[in-house]
Amino acid sequence: MTRIPAEDRDKIEQAIYLPMVLIILQRDLSIFEKGPFKLRNPYIEWVEQTIVYVQHELRDVKHFLRQQNIRVNEMKRDDAFTMYAFFYKGYEEHHNYFNPRIRNKVEELLKHYLFGRLQ
């Protein structure tokens, strides 16, 4: 049984997913910069603006976690699962995340930040 409310757990999970989204965007940016694109600047600007937006979101999440005295640490990782320790207002909880679930959630967030936020 978890002591962490759903709203706070969502913020904690954002602290897990958003750095992964940034890594993917930065790798994509380097591909656009080095790739054989005829007009690369629109792609580069699009990804750079998305990176800035995600960085602001991550900054807000980290500020919230710091204010609420919440910490997130990755404990261990194997082929199927990643375990995180959540330190929530004096309590410690361990949560296992299925790696394909993490990948799917990061992909969903990537779609949102690249397309959904503009609508």
Secondary structure, DSSP 8 states (H G I E B T S, - for coil): ---S-HHHHHHHHHHHHHHHHHHHHHHHHHHHHHS--SS-HHHHHHHHHHHHHHHHHHHHHHHHHHHTTEEEEEEEE-SSEEEEEEEETTEEEEEEEEHHHHHHHHHHHHHHHHTGGG-
